[in-house]
C-alpha cells in the first residue's frame, strides 16, 4: 500500500520522499529518467546537479549559510550527502556532483519505505502527492498541472556553465587563490585566469559578436500564453551580461576584488575563476559563465581567456527551459495547493531558486504531507527563518513581476536595531534570530 506519491527524483523530490519515509509512511517516488530524458541531465541518478556544483556559502552569517543551518536543525538527508561529498570551494559548500547523486540514490533506493518507479507520471493523481518535477517538467505533466490550475504557468530560460579539464589549464598564466585568501588550502581553492584591460575588452567584443544557439525549439514547446524567452536574472548567460555594458562583467562574475596575480604582484583588471567540479580535481567549471553560444563559438571565445588558450572542454554550456507555477495564486505557505489539501508542490517548480532552496522546500513539503496523513497540524515556518521567508515570498509575491527567488536577507523581516551596524554584524543578527525562531517554533509544535 502506498500512502504518498512523490513526482520527481531531483533535489526536492528526493528530500521529500526521505522525510515522508522517515515517519513510517510508504512512498512511491516517480522519476522518468532514464526512459524519458530531459535534455539537460546526463545520468539516471537521483538528485543530479545539471548547473553549478556549488550549494552556496557555508558561512553562518550569509543567507545561504542560514538556510543550511536550518536544514541541519530539520535533519535534511541531502545536506548530509552534500557534506559527505564536499570538495574544496573556499567558504562555499561545493560537491563532486557524481558522488553526490550516487550517495542520494543509494540512500533512497535502500530505504524500506520508498519504492522508486522509473516511469513518467503524466498526470497529477487524485491520491496524496508531492509534485517536485522540477524546472524540466514533462509536457504531459505540465498539461495536467495547467488543467488543474488554468493557464497559470510561467517559464524562463536557464543556462549551465562549461566544464574544463584541469590538465589543459595553463598554470604559468593562471594562479590558485581564494578571494581575500579565504580557503582551506594555503594556495586557495579557485584557479584564476587574469586579464589585462586590453585582453578584457577583446574578450567582451568576442562574447557580444559570437553566434548563439537559437531558442526557437524551446519556444515552440511552450504553451500558448506563456512568457517565452525570459531569462532569470540570477543566472544570466555571460553574453547577455556583456551586452549590458563594457564593465558589466568586470563588476559581475569577472570582478577581480580580493585577488592579486602572483606572477605580476598586481590586481588583474578582470578575472575568470574556475572551481573544482569533482573529488579527483580533474574537472573545473567556469564560475558564473552560463552561456548559450554555439559549441564551436564557445571553444573559440573561451580559449581567449588567459590560461585557457589550450583548454579542452568536458561539457559545453547550454540553455534549457525552466518551468515554474504561479505560486502566489496557487499555493499556501505550507506548500499545499489552494484547492486540494493533499496536493503539495516543492522545488524549483514553485519559484524557489537555488539548490538549497529546492532541498528545503522538498523537506517542508515532505514533512507537511506526512503530518497531514497522520492527523497533525501542518508547519508554517516563521518568516524570521530563511525557509519560512522563502515560502512566504513565493506564496505572497506580486504575480505581475514574480521571478524565482534565492535565499537572501532581503526577504526577511527587518531587524529591530537600536543603532546602525555593519553588513557582517547584520548577517549574524539575522542568523541568530532565525535560529531562535526555528528552535522556538519546533518546540511549540512537538
Secondary structure, DSSP 8 states (H G I E B T S, - for coil): --SEEEE--SHHHHHHHHHHHTTT--EEEE--TTTS--SS--S--TT---S-SEEEE--TTSHHHHHHHHHHHTT-HHHHHHHHTEE--TTEEEE-HHHHHHHHHHHHHH-TTEEEE-S---S--SSSEEE---TT--HHHHHHHHHHH-S-EEEEEEEEEEEEEGGGS-TTT-EE--GGG-SSSTT-SEEEEEE-HHHHHHHHHHHHHS-B---HHHHHHS-TT--TT-B-GGG--HHHHHTT-TTTTTTTTT--TT--BTTTTB--SEEEEEEE-STTS-EEEEEEEE--B-HHHHHHHHTTSTT-TT--EEE--EEEEEEEE-HHHHB-TTSEETTEEEEEE-GGGGTB-SHHHHHHHHHHHHHHHHHHHTT-------TTSHHHHHHHHHHHS-GGG---B---GGGS-----SS---HHHHHHHHHHHHHHHHHHHHHHH-
